[in-house]
Amino acid sequence: MARSLLSPSRPNTIGPRTTSHHERVLFLSDILPTGYMGADMCDITPGDVVAVWGAGPVGQFAIASARLLGAERVIAIDRFPYRSKREGCEKVVLEP
């Protein structure tokens, strides 16, 4: 799980102060393509309904990628309610 995030629009990064700038970028370069590839491998077509199990960092990119690829509905399934608050996404919270 990534502990850091670098955003070009925000000069400050989120993560431990001991983490270097390059390590922070590395985390993002891993989770973004992983989430996109997961959605891409599903052969999503416009109008599809997609469920994403796990709405952590990779899941967030999978959700965004599914919408980008044309999914009409995206359902986030996670046990933590705060993880599935992405706009345009339905959520299902599983009780442990």
C-alpha angles and dihedrals in degrees: 000000000000116000095187138054129191120200122189090212093056119051091202117078130210115236145071115322089230091063114096123231091251093051090052091053089048091059091054092045088058103045098043098057092039092056092044094047091051091055093041092053089059092067091229115198128190111285097025123138112226131191121202117199109210119025098204122119096300091041091053090057090045089053092049091045093050089054090046090052091053108267110161094205129023120191119197115206118195140134093234112073094204092061096063099054095107111136115254092024130110115220137215117189116204117209113227 
